[in-house]
Amino acid sequence: MSSTTASDQAVHGEKSAALVHQTETFGAHNYHPLPVVIATAEGVWVTDPEGKRYMDFLSAYSAVNQGHRHPKIIQALKDQADRCTLTSRAFYNDRMGDFLQRLCAYTGYEMALPMNTGAEAVETGMKMARMWGAKVKGVENGKQEILVCEENFHGRTISIISCSTDPDAYTGYGPYTPGFKIIPYDNARALEEAITPNTVAFLFEPIQGEAGVKVPQEGYLQSVREICTRHNVLMIADEVQTGFCRTGRKFACDWEGVRPDAMTLGKALGGGVMPVSAVVADRKILGVFTPGTHGSTFGGNPLAAAVGIAALEVLDQEKLAERAEELGEVVRSGLRRIRCPKLKVVRGKGLLNAVEFEPGFEAWNVCVALKDHGLLAKQTHGNIIRFAPPLVISRDEVEHALGIIRTVFEAIE
């Protein structure tokens, strides 16, 4: 049975089925969505065209940390849309400077380079590292090497998939970009042994999201910091998914009190409204860029800057890091009490959590069952389901969600 037919049959309601069919007919099939159509959204809740409500436990892969259509962010969007939306970087605009200053204050770095998507931020970080290696470290241009981890997910560009270990991500896309070396995750010794005089950076996720919310052992990030400092290698943390309070801290590296040399940021920086991303670092690193060496027509546009400012303000004003830490403990505790013989592991930090079933278990049907009961989540790597609701979720809503998950999981045979 084709994916289109399967989606049409499983989707709720005639209007939703028609919209799924239309999308599958005219759109490239590069995704396999759950059979649900979202028409409206607010806070933690989304609604399909037929009026059925669901709890969003994916948050657009952590791009909706502040909740769907947060009033403050929507108002900032509307107000700016009435003034000026795009100038390009050929001119200054009256919003970008304020945005950059606030982002630097929030992250603790001296400079920021605004882009649009998370993948663009990672590409920018890679280019920055190579330029820094040639200009500052003295590596011969063309020999710069970046270390990455197995099971990483940094985006979908040609260069990024060239350092992926996921066959779905890289198969058929050769020739691949050279200059990457892949090492095991959560293994400081492997990092040390892989470094050569040509190594300019170690790019990593402090928690591997797409790999199944893999949390490294305590002390790993501190070891990485020490090794990178000793070898004069840039420590670049990809906090696109883990940043902006998702894990119970502003950034996941904060759990070990570690300051990377640079961070790549995105997703929740756009407040669930539009793509906003950035690289942050100190001047001695980001300062390697000069006019003409890197850019983006839309990067730092006034609309994105206004949204980004509001997104940062909501994170602070509503203490979403503290909420994520507190409610994350409730989520993991509740998941561990569920009686399900197929369920083997519960793990996570803050409100970025996952359940792992026994090897070979296919979690797709479990996600469909959760959807039928009013909760939206998506599996990864077949047997893992990620639970990442908007950080504005209430304690009562968490308990309601745990009730749905318990009902579905305890019915698994």
C-alpha positions as CSV (number, residue, x, y, z in Angstrom):
1,M,0.0,0.0,0.0
2,S,1.4,3.4,-0.9
3,S,2.1,6.0,1.8
4,T,-0.5,8.3,0.2
5,T,-3.3,5.7,0.4
6,A,-2.3,4.7,3.9
7,S,-2.5,8.4,5.0
8,D,-5.8,8.9,3.3
9,Q,-7.3,5.9,5.1
10,A,-5.9,6.7,8.5
11,V,-6.6,10.4,8.6
12,H,-9.6,11.8,10.6
13,G,-12.4,13.3,8.4
14,E,-13.1,14.0,4.8
15,K,-11.6,17.5,4.7
16,S,-8.4,16.3,6.3
17,A,-8.2,13.4,3.9
18,A,-8.6,15.7,0.9
19,L,-5.8,18.0,2.1
20,V,-3.5,15.0,2.7
21,H,-4.3,13.7,-0.8
22,Q,-3.6,17.2,-2.3
23,T,-0.3,17.5,-0.5
24,E,0.9,14.0,-1.4
25,T,-0.2,14.5,-5.1
26,F,1.6,17.8,-5.7
27,G,4.4,17.7,-3.1
28,A,7.7,15.8,-3.2
29,H,7.6,12.8,-0.8
30,N,10.6,13.7,1.4
31,Y,8.6,13.3,4.6
32,H,6.3,10.7,6.1
33,P,4.0,12.7,8.3
34,L,1.6,11.3,10.8
35,P,-1.9,11.1,9.3
36,V,-3.2,14.4,10.8
37,V,-3.8,17.8,9.4
38,I,-3.3,20.9,11.6
39,A,-5.5,23.9,10.8
40,T,-5.2,26.1,14.0
41,A,-2.9,26.1,17.0
42,E,-2.6,27.9,20.3
43,G,-0.3,27.2,23.2
44,V,0.1,23.4,23.6
45,W,-3.0,22.6,21.5
46,V,-3.6,22.2,17.8
47,T,-6.8,21.5,16.0
48,D,-7.6,19.7,12.7
49,P,-10.1,21.0,10.1
50,E,-12.8,18.9,11.6
51,G,-12.3,20.5,15.0
52,K,-10.6,17.6,16.8
53,R,-8.0,18.9,19.3
54,Y,-4.6,17.4,20.0
55,M,-1.7,18.1,22.4
56,D,1.5,18.9,20.5
57,F,4.3,16.9,21.9
58,L,6.8,17.6,19.2
59,S,6.8,21.4,19.1
60,A,8.0,21.4,15.5
61,Y,11.2,19.7,16.7
62,S,11.6,22.3,19.5
63,A,10.9,25.4,17.3
64,V,7.8,26.2,19.3
65,N,9.2,26.3,22.8
66,Q,7.2,29.5,23.6
67,G,4.0,27.7,22.5
68,H,1.9,28.1,19.3
69,R,1.1,31.8,18.5
70,H,2.3,33.3,21.7
71,P,0.5,36.6,21.9
72,K,3.6,38.7,22.6
73,I,5.5,37.2,19.6
74,I,2.5,37.5,17.3
75,Q,2.0,41.1,18.3
76,A,5.7,41.8,17.5
77,L,5.3,40.2,14.1
78,K,2.2,42.2,13.3
79,D,3.7,45.5,14.5
80,Q,6.8,45.0,12.5
81,A,4.9,43.9,9.4
82,D,3.2,47.2,9.4
83,R,6.6,49.1,9.4
84,C,9.2,47.2,7.3
85,T,9.9,43.5,6.6
86,L,13.0,43.2,4.5
87,T,15.9,45.4,3.5
88,S,18.7,42.9,2.7
89,R,22.1,43.4,4.2
90,A,22.9,46.0,1.5
91,F,21.6,48.5,4.1
92,Y,21.3,48.8,7.9
93,N,17.9,48.4,9.4
94,D,16.6,49.7,12.7
95,R,15.9,46.4,14.3
96,M,18.9,44.1,13.7
97,G,21.3,45.9,16.0
98,D,18.9,45.6,18.9
99,F,18.3,42.0,18.2
100,L,22.0,41.2,18.0
101,Q,22.8,43.0,21.2
102,R,20.0,41.2,23.0
103,L,21.1,37.8,21.6
104,C,24.7,38.4,22.7
105,A,23.5,39.4,26.2
106,Y,21.3,36.3,26.4
107,T,24.1,33.9,25.2
108,G,27.1,35.6,26.8
109,Y,29.1,36.1,23.5
110,E,30.6,39.2,21.9
111,M,29.2,38.8,18.4
112,A,26.3,37.2,16.5
113,L,25.9,36.5,12.8
114,P,22.2,36.2,11.9
115,M,20.9,33.7,9.3
116,N,17.6,31.9,8.8
117,T,17.5,28.2,9.2
118,G,19.3,25.9,11.6
119,A,21.2,24.3,8.7
120,E,22.4,27.7,7.6
121,A,23.7,28.4,11.1
122,V,25.6,25.1,11.0
123,E,27.0,25.9,7.6
124,T,28.0,29.3,8.8
125,G,29.7,27.7,11.8
126,M,31.6,25.3,9.5
127,K,32.7,28.1,7.3
128,M,33.7,30.2,10.3
129,A,35.8,27.3,11.6
130,R,37.6,26.7,8.3
131,M,38.3,30.4,7.9
132,W,39.5,30.7,11.5
133,G,41.7,27.6,10.9
134,A,43.4,29.2,7.9
135,K,43.6,32.8,9.2
136,V,44.3,32.3,12.9
137,K,45.5,28.7,13.6
138,G,47.7,28.7,10.5
139,V,46.3,25.5,8.9
140,E,47.0,25.4,5.1
141,N,43.8,26.2,3.2
142,G,42.2,23.1,1.9
143,K,43.5,20.9,4.7
144,Q,41.2,22.2,7.5
145,E,39.5,19.3,9.3
146,I,36.3,19.3,11.4
147,L,35.5,16.5,13.8
148,V,31.8,15.4,14.2
149,C,30.1,12.5,16.0
150,E,28.4,9.3,14.9
151,E,24.6,9.6,14.7
152,N,24.8,13.4,14.5
153,F,22.0,15.5,12.9
154,H,23.1,19.0,11.9
155,G,20.8,19.6,8.9
156,R,20.3,18.6,5.3
157,T,22.8,20.5,3.1
158,I,25.3,18.7,0.9
159,S,28.2,19.5,3.3
160,I,26.2,18.5,6.4
161,I,25.1,15.2,5.1
162,S,28.7,14.5,4.0
163,C,29.4,14.0,7.7
164,S,26.3,12.1,8.5
165,T,26.2,8.4,9.4
166,D,22.5,8.1,8.6
167,P,22.1,6.3,5.2
168,D,18.7,8.0,4.6
169,A,20.5,11.3,4.9
170,Y,23.5,10.7,2.6
171,T,22.7,7.9,0.2
172,G,22.7,9.0,-3.5
173,Y,24.1,12.5,-2.8
174,G,27.8,12.0,-3.7
175,P,30.4,13.2,-4.3
176,Y,30.6,14.2,-0.7
177,T,32.3,17.3,0.8
178,P,35.7,16.4,2.2
179,G,37.3,17.6,5.4
180,F,35.3,15.8,8.1
181,K,36.3,13.0,10.4
182,I,33.6,11.1,12.3
183,I,34.2,9.8,15.8
184,P,32.0,8.1,18.5
185,Y,29.7,10.3,20.5
186,D,30.2,10.6,24.3
187,N,33.8,9.4,24.1
188,A,36.4,12.0,25.1
189,R,39.3,9.7,24.5
190,A,38.2,9.2,20.8
191,L,38.1,13.0,20.5
192,E,41.6,13.4,21.8
193,E,43.0,10.6,19.6
194,A,41.3,12.0,16.4
195,I,42.8,15.5,16.7
196,T,45.6,16.4,14.3
197,P,47.5,19.6,13.5
198,N,44.9,20.3,10.8
199,T,41.9,19.9,13.1
200,V,40.1,23.3,13.4
201,A,36.9,22.4,15.2
202,F,34.8,19.8,17.0
203,L,31.1,20.2,16.0
204,F,28.7,18.3,18.2
205,E,25.2,18.2,19.8
206,P,25.3,18.4,23.7
207,I,22.3,16.1,23.5
208,Q,21.7,14.2,20.3
209,G,18.1,14.8,19.4
210,E,17.4,12.9,16.2
211,A,19.5,10.0,17.4
212,G,16.9,9.5,20.1
213,V,17.6,12.2,22.8
214,K,20.9,10.6,23.7
215,V,22.3,12.4,26.8
216,P,26.1,12.0,27.3
217,Q,27.5,10.9,30.6
218,E,28.2,13.5,33.2
219,G,31.6,15.2,32.7
220,Y,31.8,14.6,28.9
221,L,31.2,18.2,28.0
222,Q,33.8,19.4,30.5
223,S,36.3,16.9,29.0
224,V,35.5,18.2,25.5
225,R,36.1,21.7,26.7
226,E,39.5,20.8,28.2
227,I,40.7,18.9,25.2
228,C,39.6,21.5,22.7
229,T,41.3,24.3,24.7
230,R,44.6,22.3,25.0
231,H,44.7,21.5,21.3
232,N,43.5,25.0,20.1
233,V,40.5,23.4,18.5
234,L,37.2,25.3,18.3
235,M,34.4,23.7,20.4
236,I,31.2,24.4,18.5
237,A,28.0,23.3,20.1
238,D,25.0,22.8,17.9
239,E,22.2,24.0,20.2
240,V,19.6,24.4,17.4
241,Q,17.3,21.9,19.0
242,T,18.6,21.9,22.6
243,G,18.9,25.6,23.1
244,F,16.5,28.3,24.4
245,C,15.4,26.5,27.6
246,R,14.4,23.2,26.1
247,T,16.5,21.1,28.4
248,G,15.9,23.0,31.6
249,R,18.7,25.4,31.1
250,K,19.2,28.3,28.6
251,F,21.5,25.9,26.7
252,A,22.2,22.3,27.2
253,C,26.0,23.0,27.7
254,D,24.9,25.0,30.8
255,W,24.2,21.7,32.6
256,E,28.0,21.3,33.0
257,G,28.9,24.9,33.2
258,V,30.7,24.7,29.9
259,R,31.2,27.6,27.5
260,P,31.8,26.5,23.9
261,D,33.8,28.7,21.6
262,A,30.7,29.1,19.4
263,M,27.1,27.9,19.3
264,T,24.8,27.4,16.3
265,L,21.3,28.5,17.1
266,G,17.9,28.4,15.5
267,K,14.4,26.9,15.9
268,A,13.0,28.5,19.0
269,L,14.9,31.7,18.3
270,G,12.0,32.3,15.8
271,G,9.4,31.9,18.4
272,G,7.5,29.3,16.3
273,V,6.6,32.1,13.8
274,M,9.4,32.2,11.2
275,P,12.9,30.9,10.6
276,V,15.5,32.8,12.6
277,S,19.0,31.4,13.3
278,A,22.5,32.6,14.2
279,V,26.0,31.7,15.1
280,V,27.3,33.3,18.3
281,A,31.0,33.6,19.3
282,D,33.5,36.0,20.5
283,R,35.1,38.7,18.3
284,K,38.4,36.8,17.9
285,I,36.5,34.0,16.1
286,L,33.5,35.5,14.3
287,G,35.7,38.4,13.4
288,V,37.3,36.3,10.7
289,F,34.5,37.2,8.3
290,T,34.9,40.3,6.2
291,P,32.5,41.9,3.7
292,G,31.8,39.6,0.9
293,T,33.1,36.4,2.6
294,H,29.6,35.2,3.8
295,G,26.1,36.5,3.8
296,S,22.3,36.0,3.5
297,T,19.7,38.2,1.8
298,F,17.2,37.5,4.6
299,G,19.6,37.1,7.5
300,G,18.8,39.7,10.1
301,N,15.8,41.1,8.3
302,P,13.7,43.5,10.4
303,L,10.7,41.1,10.7
304,A,13.0,38.3,12.0
305,A,14.8,40.6,14.3
306,A,11.5,41.8,15.9
307,V,10.3,38.3,16.3
308,G,13.7,37.2,17.7
309,I,13.6,39.9,20.4
310,A,10.1,38.9,21.5
311,A,11.1,35.2,21.5
312,L,14.0,35.9,23.8
313,E,11.9,38.1,26.1
314,V,9.2,35.4,26.5
315,L,11.8,32.8,27.5
316,D,13.1,35.1,30.3
317,Q,9.9,36.7,31.4
318,E,8.0,33.4,31.7
319,K,11.0,31.5,33.2
320,L,10.7,28.7,30.7
321,A,14.0,27.1,31.6
322,E,12.8,26.6,35.2
323,R,9.4,25.3,34.0
324,A,11.1,22.9,31.6
325,E,13.4,21.5,34.4
326,E,10.5,21.1,36.8
327,L,8.0,19.6,34.5
328,G,10.6,17.4,32.8
329,E,11.1,15.6,36.1
330,V,7.3,15.0,36.2
331,V,7.3,13.7,32.6
332,R,10.2,11.2,33.2
333,S,8.8,10.1,36.5
334,G,5.4,9.4,35.0
335,L,6.8,7.6,32.0
336,R,8.9,5.3,34.2
337,R,5.8,4.3,36.2
338,I,4.1,3.0,33.0
339,R,3.8,-0.8,32.9
340,C,4.8,-1.8,29.3
341,P,7.1,-4.8,28.8
342,K,8.3,-3.5,25.4
343,L,9.5,-0.2,26.9
344,K,13.1,-0.4,27.9
345,V,14.5,3.1,28.5
346,V,13.2,6.6,29.5
347,R,15.7,9.4,29.2
348,G,16.1,13.2,28.7
349,K,16.7,16.6,30.1
350,G,14.1,19.2,30.9
351,L,11.2,18.8,28.3
352,L,13.4,17.0,25.7
353,N,12.6,13.4,26.5
354,A,12.4,10.0,24.7
355,V,11.2,6.5,25.3
356,E,13.1,3.6,23.7
357,F,11.3,0.3,23.1
358,E,13.1,-3.0,22.6
359,P,15.2,-3.5,19.5
360,G,13.1,-4.2,16.4
361,F,10.0,-2.7,17.8
362,E,8.2,-0.4,15.3
363,A,6.9,2.7,17.1
364,W,5.0,4.1,14.1
365,N,1.7,2.4,15.1
366,V,2.1,3.6,18.7
367,C,2.4,7.2,17.4
368,V,-0.8,6.7,15.4
369,A,-2.5,5.4,18.5
370,L,-1.3,8.4,20.5
371,K,-2.7,10.6,17.7
372,D,-6.1,8.8,17.9
373,H,-6.1,9.5,21.6
374,G,-5.3,13.2,21.1
375,L,-1.5,13.5,21.5
376,L,1.0,14.1,18.6
377,A,4.5,12.7,18.8
378,K,6.8,11.2,16.3
379,Q,9.2,8.3,16.4
380,T,12.9,8.3,15.4
381,H,15.1,5.4,14.5
382,G,12.1,3.1,14.4
383,N,11.8,2.1,18.1
384,I,12.2,5.6,19.8
385,I,9.5,8.2,20.4
386,R,10.5,11.8,21.4
387,F,8.3,13.8,23.7
388,A,8.9,17.5,23.5
389,P,5.9,19.7,24.3
390,P,5.9,23.5,24.2
391,L,7.6,24.8,27.4
392,V,4.5,26.8,28.3
393,I,2.7,23.6,29.1
394,S,1.0,23.4,32.5
395,R,1.3,20.8,35.2
396,D,-2.3,19.7,34.6
397,E,-1.6,19.4,30.9
398,V,1.4,17.3,31.6
399,E,-0.7,15.0,33.7
400,H,-3.3,14.8,31.0
401,A,-0.7,13.8,28.5
402,L,0.8,11.2,30.7
403,G,-2.7,9.7,31.1
404,I,-2.9,9.4,27.3
405,I,0.5,7.9,27.0
406,R,-0.2,5.4,29.8
407,T,-3.4,4.3,28.1
408,V,-1.7,3.7,24.8
409,F,1.5,2.1,26.1
410,E,-0.2,-0.3,28.5
411,A,-2.4,-1.5,25.6
412,I,0.7,-2.6,23.7
413,E,0.9,-6.4,23.3
